[in-house]
Each structure stands twice: as structure tokens, then as C-alpha cells.
Amino acid sequence: MEPREHRIRPVGASENTHWGDTGDARGFQWSNSPIQCLSAGGRHPRGAKHPVCLYVTWPPAPDGSGEKESKMNEQRQARRVIGLDAHPYLFTAAALSGPDALQSKTEWVVDRVDLSRLETVLKKRTQPGDVIVLEASGNSFSVAERLFAVGLHPIILESQSVGKVGKAYCATDKVDAIKIARVYFSGLAHEVWIPDKKAAERRELFFGHRNAVRDSVRARNRIWAFLNQQSRRRPKNICLASPEALDALLALRPWTQMQRMLLGEEVLAFQQAEARRKRFRTEIAIEVSDDPQILKMIRLLGIRDKVAFALAAFIGPIDRFENPKKLVAFFGLNPIVNRSGINGGNGPLSHYGRSDVRALLIQSAQSIMRYGQGDTHRWAVALKMRKGNNIAVAALARKLVVSVWYLLKGFFTPMTEVTAHILIKIHKIACEISLLRIRSMGFNSLKEFEEKTLKILTQTT
């Protein structure tokens, strides 16, 4: 470093104040300064004439200007994060304190403790202001609910980002708990929204219906595969959910006793899965009809009760999404951006978020492509002719999510006209619930239920 000379500016009759040649206009008396000078071997004597400094640092800030920075440093030093690695029966917790991920030190570790003692251990070892961090997993929401009940405030981190950090040769619960805390210190992982009780119940209902649909489809395909194995064509006009389905299948050919038993078990499994699917679908239709915020989403073309319920279950409060782009990215309908230097550009869909809800949105977009009308449909058809069906359907699904954001934010105009497709949707919701259940809800007929639901829909914005 080149030596820099101090300029001299008279302050009084008998003393000089030397100013560092650093562009700072603040007066500073070197003789009273804690700053050391390499050329002088210490502080400059008062009134020194043109001392040559080999190393000059910035003079201290005026009194009071560093109070905020001091407080921030104290807060960083006092910051403590507790990483929690919870399993269905055991948990491991590690407390780290420090200003950042590099300088944080482990204060204590509780390894492989029974999960029933979770509240007792953490209430005993935590301090006010501690941050408890979990990785998103199957039971993370349940653990967070237990911690909220005892006055603690847990934070759940996205598992995709947390899982990329670690060592392949050493993976234990203790290491994972410390890793979770350090990832939170680094700020590289996104926080996961913890759903409230109502949203959690809706998600569980959605998962139950999804699993019932999978079981129903698998059982149906097993029946057709069994018939194909016996060189029998699938019979026409047969309803496997009806009580007469087994008799119709047994009449196709002479079966052995073992084959009759196997075919009967397959038909019974399908009928049970189908009945379970119908019960879940009924509860979904009731939830949609009771909540005006969900019901108003059926105003959009391509969205019926099932898609509206899935969107409401995973979106939660719409205020947590600042703009439509955030909601589009939440469902993974935004393109990947990969640019470096003069190369790169936009790629395929990011596929972030829940794939099952994204699949429902794609199905809704395909329905609009087939049966839609209006400017949006014409735009989608024109895009399909230029770039293909898949890109057009994905773009249409993205526009649908944007419309959902504006609708839930209350930016849509009130519905002044009831179109035919809205009447059909309300009638199908009533049919899903069934007349027997509607009467138990206090309505005399399907028509009365539809009129009440339509009235609720027209009063929402």
C-alpha cells in the first residue's frame, strides 16, 4: 500500500489536528485516538508535522451514529437457532448460537429422545427468542402444532433446499439437526407456510379422495386384466359398481372354484374403493357449497367443485401471495430461467409444488380447449397452431391461475348474469351430494338447494 500523508489543519493556537486522507470530512485528533499508526509505532503525537502513515484506517464515526450497528451486532451475537429432526417416534434437537452459519457454535444436543417428551424437553431448554426450525416432512405440521400449543414458534423449511446440504458419508439424526439449524442461519432455504386447522383438514380430505381414486382405478384395471388373461373381451354396458356386476362376469364362461373366488375378491375391492371415493366426493361438494370463497371459483370456465376445493386447500389465505406470479410459481406453472453470459433463456415448466393440483389445472385447461368460447379460447387455439398443444394447454393453465388470484383478491366484477355452464356446475354439485344428504341438511329438494347455492354465488365478488 502506498504511504499517504496527513494534512494539517489548525484548530487552536497551539495544537494541530491531523485529518486522514480518506475523503472523510470529520475532524479527528490522532493523539487521543485508539487507532495505531505503523509509521509512528503508536498514536501520532499532538502537533506532529506531516507524519507519513504507512497504513491508515477510517476515523471512528461521531457519537451516537454507531448505536444501531452495535444493537444489530448484539442481536446477531445473541441469536440462537434450534434444529429439530423429528421422526414418528424419536426426535433429535441441537442448539446453535452465533452471528451466521460459519461462526455458529453448538451449545447442546439432545439425541434420539422419545417424541412424547418433545414439549417437556424443549420448554426446559429453550429461551425467549429462540427459533425452532424443522425440515418439511410427513409429520412436520403435526409437530409444529404441538409446539404452538405450548407457546413455542417453530419454522418449517423447504425440504428440497435442505436436502441438498450434507455429507454422503455421514448421515445421523444429530448431524441432520445441526445441518437444519445451519441452513436456517445461511438463509438459503425457503420457509414453508404452516396451514391452519381448517386448511389442514381440507388437505387431508383431498388426499383421501386422491387415494380412493387410485385404488378404484387399480381395482378396475385388475378386473379387466383378469378377463384378458382368460381371453375374454370386456363386456359392454356393465357397471362394476352395481350389485349385479359379479353375476354378469361369472356368466361369461365356466370358471373354476378358485377363479370364481379371485374374481369375486377383485370386484369387491373395486366396489369398496368406489364407495369410498363417492363418500369423499360428497364431502368435497358440501365444503364447496358451504364456503362462498371456494364457491365463487366455479365462475371460471374449466373449474368445478373438485378443482376449486383443491385450490382452496393448498392456497390458504390469498394474501400470502403478493402478486399472480407468486401463485403461478407456487403451482410450478412458470418456466425455468437459465441464463449465463450470452447463452440460455427460458426452459420447460419448473414443476415446483404439488404435482396433483397442477395436474388438475392442466385438465381444466384441456377442458377449456375443447369446450371453451370467447377471446381466451381463441387465443389458446391460435397458440396451439403456432407452438403445439402442450405449450398452449400449459399457458392456458397459467392464465387460469392468474384469474384465480384476481378472483380471490376480490378484483372481479360482481356476477350479474347466470350463464348456462354455472347452472350445470351447481346442478352437478347437488347430484354429488345426493338428495338424501341434501334433505338431511334442511332442504326439501335439489331445486331448493340449487337456488340457495346460486344466491350465495351471486352475492360474492
NUKEDO-231032 format. One record per residue (C-alpha): x, y, z; residue in one letter. Coordinates in steps of 0.2 Angstrom, whole numbers, plus 5000, padded with zeros to 4 digits. Layout:
! NUKEDO-231032
      u      v      w   gutor
      X      Y      Z       A
...
END
This chain:
! NUKEDO-231032
      u      v      w   gutor
   5000   5000   5000       M
   5007   5017   4996       E
   5010   5029   5010       P
   4998   5043   5012       R
   5002   5060   5021       E
   4991   5068   5034       H
   4986   5086   5030       R
   4987   5098   5044       I
   4973   5110   5049       R
   4974   5122   5063       P
   4961   5120   5077       V
   4968   5131   5090       G
   4983   5142   5093       A
   4995   5129   5100       S
   4988   5112   5093       E
   4985   5104   5076       N
   4973   5091   5071       T
   4978   5079   5058       H
   4965   5073   5045       W
   4966   5056   5037       G
   4967   5057   5018       D
   4952   5046   5016       T
   4939   5058   5009       G
   4931   5059   5026       D
   4927   5077   5032       A
   4926   5073   5050       R
   4939   5080   5062       G
   4949   5068   5072       F
   4963   5071   5084       Q
   4976   5057   5082       W
   4984   5060   5099       S
   4968   5054   5108       N
   4964   5040   5095       S
   4964   5022   5099       P
   4970   5019   5080       I
   4988   5014   5079       Q
   5000   5020   5065       C
   5013   5009   5058       L
   5025   5024   5055       S
   5024   5031   5072       A
   5023   5015   5081       G
   5008   5020   5090       G
   4997   5036   5091       R
   5003   5052   5082       H
   5010   5065   5095       P
   4999   5081   5096       R
   5005   5094   5084       G
   5016   5082   5073       A
   5022   5090   5057       K
   5017   5080   5041       H
   5019   5062   5048       P
   5019   5049   5034       V
   5007   5035   5038       C
   5010   5018   5030       L
   4993   5012   5035       Y
   4978   5022   5038       V
   4960   5016   5044       T
   4944   5026   5044       W
   4942   5038   5059       P
   4928   5032   5071       P
   4910   5038   5067       A
   4903   5053   5078       P
   4895   5049   5094       D
   4878   5041   5093       G
   4880   5035   5074       S
   4885   5018   5078       G
   4872   5014   5091       E
   4861   5005   5078       K
   4875   4994   5072       E
   4880   4990   5089       S
   4862   4984   5093       K
   4862   4974   5077       M
   4878   4966   5082       N
   4872   4962   5099       E
   4856   4954   5092       Q
   4867   4943   5080       R
   4878   4938   5094       Q
   4863   4933   5105       A
   4854   4924   5091       R
   4851   4905   5094       R
   4843   4893   5082       V
   4837   4875   5087       I
   4837   4862   5073       G
   4824   4849   5076       L
   4825   4832   5067       D
   4808   4823   5071       A
   4803   4805   5067       H
   4787   4797   5071       P
   4793   4790   5087       Y
   4810   4799   5091       L
   4817   4817   5089       F
   4834   4825   5090       T
   4837   4843   5094       A
   4853   4854   5093       A
   4855   4872   5098       A
   4867   4883   5089       L
   4871   4901   5093       S
   4881   4914   5083       G
   4880   4928   5070       P
   4880   4917   5055       D
   4881   4899   5049       A
   4900   4899   5048       L
   4903   4906   5066       Q
   4889   4897   5075       S
   4894   4885   5089       K
   4884   4870   5095       T
   4878   4874   5113       E
   4869   4857   5117       W
   4862   4842   5108       V
   4848   4830   5113       V
   4849   4814   5103       D
   4836   4801   5100       R
   4823   4806   5113       V
   4806   4799   5114       D
   4794   4810   5104       L
   4781   4810   5119       S
   4794   4821   5128       R
   4795   4834   5115       L
   4786   4848   5124       E
   4795   4844   5141       T
   4812   4844   5134       V
   4810   4860   5123       L
   4802   4870   5136       K
   4816   4866   5148       K
   4830   4870   5136       R
   4823   4884   5126       T
   4825   4903   5130       Q
   4814   4918   5125       P
   4818   4922   5107       G
   4825   4905   5102       D
   4820   4900   5084       V
   4815   4881   5082       I
   4817   4875   5064       V
   4811   4859   5056       L
   4813   4851   5039       E
   4797   4848   5029       A
   4792   4830   5031       S
   4777   4819   5034       G
   4774   4824   5052       N
   4782   4841   5052       S
   4765   4850   5053       F
   4759   4839   5067       S
   4775   4843   5077       V
   4773   4861   5074       A
   4755   4861   5080       E
   4761   4853   5096       R
   4775   4866   5098       L
   4762   4880   5095       F
   4751   4873   5109       A
   4765   4876   5122       V
   4769   4894   5117       G
   4784   4890   5105       L
   4785   4896   5087       H
   4793   4884   5075       P
   4798   4887   5057       I
   4797   4874   5044       I
   4810   4874   5030       L
   4808   4868   5012       E
   4815   4850   5011       S
   4821   4852   4993       Q
   4834   4865   4998       S
   4838   4857   5015       V
   4841   4840   5007       G
   4855   4847   4996       K
   4866   4851   5010       V
   4875   4837   5019       G
   4889   4824   5018       K
   4886   4807   5010       A
   4897   4798   5021       Y
   4889   4804   5037       C
   4871   4805   5040       A
   4864   4804   5058       T
   4850   4812   5067       D
   4862   4823   5076       K
   4871   4828   5060       V
   4854   4832   5052       D
   4848   4843   5067       A
   4864   4853   5066       I
   4863   4854   5047       K
   4845   4861   5048       I
   4850   4875   5060       A
   4865   4880   5050       R
   4854   4880   5034       V
   4842   4892   5043       Y
   4857   4903   5048       F
   4863   4904   5030       S
   4846   4909   5024       G
   4847   4898   5009       L
   4830   4888   5012       A
   4813   4895   5010       H
   4800   4894   5024       E
   4785   4883   5022       V
   4768   4890   5026       W
   4760   4881   5041       I
   4742   4878   5037       P
   4729   4882   5049       D
   4717   4869   5056       K
   4704   4871   5043       K
   4716   4871   5028       A
   4725   4855   5036       A
   4708   4846   5036       E
   4704   4851   5018       R
   4721   4844   5013       R
   4718   4828   5022       E
   4701   4826   5013       L
   4709   4830   4997       F
   4722   4816   5000       F
   4709   4804   5005       G
   4699   4807   4989       H
   4715   4805   4978       R
   4720   4789   4986       N
   4702   4782   4984       A
   4703   4786   4966       V
   4719   4777   4964       R
   4713   4762   4972       D
   4697   4762   4962       S
   4707   4763   4945       V
   4719   4750   4950       R
   4705   4738   4956       A
   4696   4741   4939       R
   4711   4738   4929       N
   4715   4722   4938       R
   4697   4715   4934       I
   4700   4719   4915       W
   4717   4711   4916       A
   4710   4695   4923       F
   4697   4694   4909       L
   4711   4697   4896       N
   4721   4683   4904       Q
   4706   4672   4901       Q
   4704   4678   4883       S
   4688   4686   4887       R
   4683   4703   4879       R
   4677   4717   4891       R
   4658   4716   4891       P
   4649   4731   4886       K
   4636   4740   4896       N
   4642   4733   4913       I
   4643   4744   4929       C
   4656   4736   4940       L
   4649   4746   4955       A
   4632   4738   4953       S
   4627   4723   4964       P
   4624   4713   4948       E
   4641   4715   4941       A
   4649   4699   4949       L
   4635   4689   4942       D
   4637   4696   4924       A
   4656   4692   4925       L
   4653   4674   4931       L
   4641   4671   4917       A
   4655   4675   4903       L
   4662   4657   4904       R
   4663   4642   4916       P
   4675   4647   4930       W
   4684   4635   4942       T
   4681   4637   4960       Q
   4697   4646   4963       M
   4694   4658   4948       Q
   4677   4662   4955       R
   4684   4667   4972       M
   4698   4678   4964       L
   4686   4687   4953       L
   4674   4690   4967       G
   4688   4697   4978       E
   4693   4709   4964       E
   4675   4715   4961       V
   4673   4718   4980       L
   4689   4728   4981       A
   4683   4739   4967       F
   4666   4742   4974       Q
   4673   4746   4991       Q
   4685   4759   4983       A
   4672   4766   4973       E
   4660   4768   4988       A
   4674   4777   4997       R
   4678   4788   4983       R
   4659   4794   4982       K
   4659   4797   5000       R
   4674   4808   4999       F
   4667   4817   4984       R
   4651   4821   4993       T
   4661   4829   5007       E
   4671   4839   4995       I
   4654   4845   4987       A
   4647   4850   5004       I
   4663   4860   5008       E
   4662   4870   4992       V
   4644   4874   4994       S
   4646   4880   5012       D
   4661   4892   5008       D
   4657   4907   4997       P
   4676   4909   4994       Q
   4678   4892   4987       I
   4661   4893   4978       L
   4665   4908   4968       K
   4679   4900   4959       M
   4667   4889   4949       I
   4663   4906   4940       R
   4679   4902   4930       L
   4677   4891   4915       L
   4685   4874   4917       G
   4684   4874   4936       I
   4671   4864   4945       R
   4670   4859   4964       D
   4684   4847   4964       K
   4697   4859   4957       V
   4690   4873   4967       A
   4692   4863   4983       F
   4710   4858   4979       A
   4715   4876   4975       L
   4707   4882   4992       A
   4715   4868   5002       A
   4733   4872   4996       F
   4732   4891   4993       I
   4726   4896   5010       G
   4725   4914   5013       P
   4727   4923   4996       I
   4736   4937   5005       D
   4752   4927   5007       R
   4754   4928   4988       F
   4760   4946   4984       E
   4756   4945   4965       N
   4749   4932   4952       P
   4767   4927   4948       K
   4770   4921   4965       K
   4754   4910   4964       L
   4759   4903   4947       V
   4776   4899   4953       A
   4768   4890   4969       F
   4760   4878   4957       F
   4775   4875   4946       G
   4767   4883   4930       L
   4781   4895   4927       N
   4795   4892   4915       P
   4813   4888   4921       I
   4825   4903   4918       V
   4843   4898   4915       N
   4854   4912   4908       R
   4873   4914   4909       S
   4883   4926   4899       G
   4876   4927   4881       I
   4868   4910   4882       N
   4852   4902   4890       G
   4834   4908   4891       G
   4818   4901   4896       N
   4815   4882   4898       G
   4801   4870   4902       P
   4790   4871   4917       L
   4798   4871   4934       S
   4786   4858   4941       H
   4788   4866   4958       Y
   4774   4862   4971       G
   4761   4849   4971       R
   4760   4839   4955       S
   4742   4833   4959       D
   4735   4850   4959       V
   4745   4855   4944       R
   4738   4840   4935       A
   4720   4846   4939       L
   4724   4863   4932       L
   4731   4855   4916       I
   4715   4845   4915       Q
   4704   4861   4917       S
   4714   4869   4903       A
   4711   4855   4892       Q
   4693   4856   4895       S
   4693   4875   4890       I
   4702   4870   4874       M
   4688   4858   4870       R
   4673   4867   4875       Y
   4678   4885   4878       G
   4672   4900   4869       Q
   4677   4918   4869       G
   4694   4928   4867       D
   4704   4917   4879       T
   4699   4901   4870       H
   4703   4909   4853       R
   4720   4915   4859       W
   4724   4897   4866       A
   4719   4889   4849       V
   4730   4902   4840       A
   4744   4897   4851       L
   4741   4879   4849       K
   4743   4881   4830       M
   4759   4890   4832       R
   4768   4880   4846       K
   4758   4864   4849       G
   4745   4858   4860       N
   4756   4855   4876       N
   4763   4873   4877       I
   4745   4880   4873       A
   4737   4870   4887       V
   4751   4875   4900       A
   4749   4893   4895       A
   4730   4892   4897       L
   4733   4884   4914       A
   4744   4898   4919       R
   4731   4911   4914       K
   4718   4901   4924       L
   4729   4903   4940       V
   4731   4921   4937       V
   4712   4923   4936       S
   4710   4913   4952       V
   4722   4926   4961       W
   4712   4941   4955       Y
   4695   4932   4959       L
   4701   4928   4977       L
   4708   4945   4980       K
   4691   4952   4976       G
   4696   4961   4959       F
   4682   4953   4949       F
   4666   4962   4945       T
   4650   4956   4953       P
   4641   4942   4943       M
   4626   4950   4935       T
   4621   4936   4923       E
   4620   4917   4927       V
   4626   4908   4912       T
   4621   4890   4907       A
   4638   4882   4912       H
   4636   4889   4930       I
   4619   4882   4932       L
   4626   4865   4926       I
   4640   4866   4938       K
   4628   4869   4953       I
   4617   4855   4947       H
   4632   4843   4947       K
   4637   4849   4964       I
   4619   4845   4970       A
   4620   4827   4962       C
   4637   4824   4970       E
   4629   4827   4987       I
   4614   4817   4983       S
   4595   4820   4988       L
   4596   4810   5004       L
   4610   4821   5011       R
   4603   4837   5005       I
   4587   4833   5014       R
   4597   4830   5030       S
   4604   4847   5028       M
   4587   4855   5029       G
   4582   4857   5010       F
   4566   4849   5003       N
   4573   4846   4985       S
   4588   4848   4974       L
   4580   4863   4966       K
   4579   4872   4983       E
   4597   4868   4986       F
   4602   4874   4969       E
   4593   4891   4971       E
   4601   4894   4988       K
   4618   4890   4982       T
   4616   4901   4967       L
   4610   4915   4978       K
   4626   4914   4988       I
   4636   4914   4972       L
   4628   4930   4965       T
   4631   4939   4982       Q
   4650   4936   4982       T
   4663   4947   4972       T
END
